[in-house]
Amino acid sequence: MGKMKVLAAVVSACVLCLVLAGCGGGQSSGSASGSAASSASQASSSVAKSNKVTAETIVGDWQLGAADVNGARMTGDLSQMGLSFKLTFKSDNTVTMNMESTMSGTTPTSDSISGNWTFENGVAHATFTNESNTTNLDFTANDDGTITTTMEGQGTLTFQRDPSKPEYDIANSKPVTDIASIAGNYTIAGAYMMGICITGDTSAFGMGDTTLVIRADGTADYTTSGHTIAMKLTTANGTTTANLEGVECPVTMTGDLLTLDLTSALGGGTQMASFFKKA
C-alpha cells in the first residue's frame, strides 16, 4: 500500500460529501480550521482531554478522527459513510493499518498492511511493508490523547480511540430568528453529510465557486458552478427557511457558520448541509 493509496478512500469521502451537499466547491473565506501544520498539536474538538499517549498506552485500536488534506479538514464518524480506517498497535511491537470501504455505489474494498513499531520521545515510529514497498510513518502523541501522522506531500491524519464527532454538527445548530441579522455576502466554508463535516479550502477538491447573498428583505441568491438560483427567506415561529426552487430548506447557525440544510432539496433521506462564512 503506497502513501497515495492510504489516503484514497479518505479523499473520496471528502469529494462525495462536497458534491452531494450541493457545495459545488469553491474556496472558503477562511483557512481550514486546523491546518496540516498545526494538527499534530491539536485534535478534533470532540476528543476529551487525557494524558499524552505513551509506549504502553498506545497499544490497542485507533480510529481515524480527523484528516487535513490540502487545506481542508474532515472530522466525523467515517463508518456512517461506509468507511473504516483502523490502526492497531500490538504489545509485541507489530502494527496493522486496515481500511475498508462499503460506500454506496462503489465496489466494497478492503486493504491492510502490517509492520513494526518503536516508541521514542513521544513518537511512535512505524515501518509498514508488503511485497512491493516499505512505508515509514511517525505517529506523534498529542496532549489530548490522540496521535497524528503526516503523509508526505498530502496532509495529516489524526487517530483517536473512539469514533469522531464532526467539528461542526448540524444536530447542534441554533435557529435564525432575524433575517436582517444574517444579511450579507457569503462564501462556501464546508459541508456536512452523514455525520461527516468538511471545512476549510474546498477548492482543494477542484470544485467551482459557491456563494450566497442574503438581503435584509429576505431575498437571496445561491450561486454554484456558475448557476444562480433566486431564493426567498422567511421566518415563522422563531425559525428561518429558504425557499430553494419550491423546497423549504432550514437556515440555521452551526457555531460561527451559516448553515443551509439541503436535505429536502436533495431528495431527503440523508441529512446534508452547506456551511457558509461571511466574505
C-alpha positions in Angstrom: 0.0 0.0 0.0 1.7 3.2 -1.1 1.1 6.5 0.6 -1.3 7.7 -2.1 -3.4 4.6 -1.6 -3.6 5.1 2.1 -5.5 8.4 1.6 -7.5 7.4 -1.4 -10.7 6.4 0.5 -10.4 9.5 2.7 -10.2 11.9 -0.2 -13.1 10.0 -2.0 -15.3 10.6 1.1 -14.4 14.3 1.1 -15.3 14.7 -2.5 -18.6 12.8 -2.2 -19.6 14.8 0.8 -19.0 18.1 -1.0 -20.8 17.1 -4.2 -23.9 15.6 -2.6 -24.2 18.6 -0.2 -24.5 20.9 -3.2 -21.4 22.9 -2.4 -20.1 22.9 -6.0 -16.8 23.6 -4.3 -15.3 27.0 -4.1 -12.7 28.5 -1.8 -13.8 29.3 1.7 -13.4 32.8 3.1 -11.0 31.4 5.7 -8.4 28.8 6.0 -9.1 25.3 7.2 -10.0 25.1 10.9 -6.9 23.3 11.9 -4.2 23.3 9.2 -2.0 20.4 8.4 0.9 22.1 10.0 -0.9 22.6 13.3 -3.0 19.4 13.6 -0.2 17.5 15.3 -0.7 19.7 18.3 -4.5 19.8 18.3 -7.2 17.2 17.6 -10.9 17.0 16.9 -12.8 19.2 19.4 -14.9 16.1 20.2 -12.0 14.3 21.9 -11.9 14.5 25.7 -8.7 15.6 27.4 -6.5 12.8 28.6 -2.8 12.1 29.3 -0.4 12.1 26.5 0.0 8.7 24.8 3.0 6.6 25.9 4.6 3.4 24.7 2.3 1.5 27.0 -1.0 3.3 26.3 -0.6 3.4 22.5 -1.3 -0.4 22.4 -4.7 -1.1 21.1 -7.1 0.0 18.3 -7.3 3.6 16.9 -9.8 5.1 14.5 -9.4 8.0 12.1 -10.8 11.1 13.8 -9.6 13.9 11.5 -7.9 14.4 8.2 -6.3 17.6 7.0 -5.8 17.4 3.2 -4.7 20.4 1.1 -6.2 23.0 3.4 -9.4 21.2 4.0 -10.3 19.4 7.3 -12.6 16.4 7.7 -14.0 15.3 11.0 -16.7 12.8 12.0 -17.5 9.2 12.1 -16.4 7.7 8.8 -18.4 4.5 9.5 -21.6 6.3 8.8 -20.4 6.8 5.2 -19.3 3.2 4.8 -15.6 3.7 5.6 -13.4 2.1 8.2 -9.9 3.2 8.8 -8.3 1.5 11.8 -4.8 1.4 13.2 -3.8 -1.3 15.7 -0.6 -1.2 17.8 0.2 -4.5 19.5 2.3 -5.2 22.6 4.7 -7.4 20.5 5.6 -4.2 18.6 3.7 -5.1 15.5 1.3 -2.7 13.9 -1.5 -3.0 11.4 -3.3 -0.4 9.3 -6.6 -1.6 7.9 -9.0 0.3 5.6 -12.4 -1.0 4.4 -14.9 0.7 2.1 -18.6 -0.2 1.7 -19.6 3.2 0.3 -22.9 3.1 -1.5 -22.5 2.9 -5.3 -19.0 1.6 -5.1 -17.4 -1.9 -5.1 -16.6 -3.0 -1.5 -12.8 -2.9 -0.9 -10.5 -3.9 1.9 -6.8 -3.2 2.2 -4.4 -4.0 5.1 -0.7 -3.5 5.7 1.4 -4.6 8.6 4.8 -3.8 10.1 6.6 -3.0 13.3 6.8 0.0 15.6 9.1 1.5 18.2 8.4 4.5 20.6 10.8 7.3 21.4 10.3 10.8 22.8 6.6 10.9 22.3 6.6 9.5 18.8 5.7 6.0 17.5 7.9 5.1 14.6 6.1 2.6 12.3 7.5 0.7 9.3 4.9 -0.9 7.1 6.0 -3.4 4.5 4.4 -5.5 1.8 5.5 -7.3 -1.3 6.4 -4.2 -3.3 7.3 -1.3 -0.9 8.1 0.0 2.5 6.3 2.9 4.1 7.7 4.7 7.2 5.3 6.8 9.3 5.7 8.7 12.5 2.8 9.0 14.9 3.1 11.9 17.2 1.5 11.7 20.6 -0.7 14.7 21.3 -1.6 16.1 24.8 -5.3 15.3 24.3 -4.7 11.5 23.9 -4.7 11.4 20.1 -1.9 10.6 17.7 -1.1 12.3 14.4 0.9 11.3 11.3 1.9 13.4 8.4 1.5 11.9 4.9 4.4 13.4 3.0 3.0 15.9 0.4 -0.6 15.1 1.2 -1.7 16.1 4.7 -2.1 14.7 8.2 -4.3 12.1 9.8 -5.3 12.2 13.4 -6.4 9.0 15.1 -8.3 8.5 18.4 -9.7 5.8 20.5 -13.5 6.4 19.9 -15.5 7.4 16.9 -15.0 11.0 16.0 -17.8 13.6 16.1 -18.0 16.3 13.4 -16.3 19.6 14.3 -19.5 21.3 13.1 -22.5 19.1 13.9 -25.8 20.4 12.5 -27.6 18.5 15.2 -26.4 21.3 17.4 -27.4 24.1 15.1 -29.2 27.2 16.5 -32.3 28.8 14.8 -32.1 32.1 13.0 -34.8 34.3 14.2 -34.0 37.6 12.4 -33.1 37.6 8.7 -31.6 41.1 8.9 -29.0 39.8 11.3 -27.6 37.4 8.8 -27.8 39.7 5.7 -24.6 39.8 3.8 -22.3 38.1 1.2 -21.1 34.6 2.0 -18.7 32.1 0.5 -18.7 28.4 0.9 -16.9 27.2 4.1 -17.6 23.5 4.0 -20.2 20.8 4.0 -21.9 18.2 6.2 -23.2 14.7 5.2 -23.9 11.5 7.1 -22.0 12.6 10.2 -19.0 13.9 8.3 -18.0 17.5 8.4 -15.6 19.2 6.0 -14.4 22.8 6.5 -11.7 24.9 5.0 -10.5 25.3 1.5 -13.0 23.2 -0.5 -11.2 24.2 -3.8 -8.7 21.6 -2.8 -11.1 19.1 -4.4 -11.4 21.0 -7.7 -14.9 22.3 -7.1 -16.3 25.5 -8.5 -17.3 28.6 -6.5 -20.4 28.6 -4.3 -21.7 31.8 -2.9 -24.7 33.0 -1.0 -26.0 36.6 -0.9 -28.7 37.4 1.6 -30.5 40.7 1.8 -32.4 42.2 4.8 -35.7 41.9 2.9 -35.3 38.1 2.7 -34.4 37.9 -1.0 -31.3 35.8 -1.6 -29.1 34.4 -4.4 -27.5 31.0 -4.2 -24.8 30.5 -6.8 -23.0 27.2 -7.5 -21.0 26.1 -10.6 -21.9 29.4 -12.3 -25.6 28.9 -11.9 -27.6 31.3 -9.7 -30.8 30.4 -8.0 -33.1 33.1 -6.5 -34.3 32.2 -3.0 -36.7 33.8 -0.6 -36.1 33.6 3.2 -39.0 33.8 5.6 -39.2 33.5 9.4 -42.1 31.8 11.2 -42.4 30.5 14.8 -38.8 31.5 15.5 -37.2 29.6 12.6 -36.0 30.7 9.2 -36.3 28.8 6.0 -35.1 29.4 2.4 -37.4 28.5 -0.5 -35.0 26.8 -2.9 -36.9 26.1 -6.2 -40.0 25.3 -4.3 -38.4 23.4 -1.4 -38.2 24.8 2.1 -34.6 24.5 3.5 -33.9 25.4 7.1 -31.4 28.2 7.7 -29.5 28.0 11.0 -26.2 28.8 12.6 -23.8 25.9 13.4 -21.2 27.5 15.6 -20.0 30.6 13.6 -21.1 29.2 10.3 -24.3 29.9 8.5 -25.9 26.6 7.6 -28.2 25.8 4.7 -29.8 22.4 5.3 -30.2 20.9 1.8 -31.7 17.5 2.9 -35.1 18.2 1.4 -33.8 19.8 -1.7 -31.6 16.8 -2.5 -34.4 14.2 -2.0 -34.3 13.7 1.7 -33.2 10.5 3.5 -29.7 11.6 4.3 -29.1 14.8 6.2 -26.9 17.1 4.2 -26.0 20.8 4.5 -23.7 23.5 3.2 -21.7 25.8 5.6 -21.1 29.5 4.7 -18.8 32.2 6.1 -19.2 35.9 5.5 -17.0 37.2 2.8 
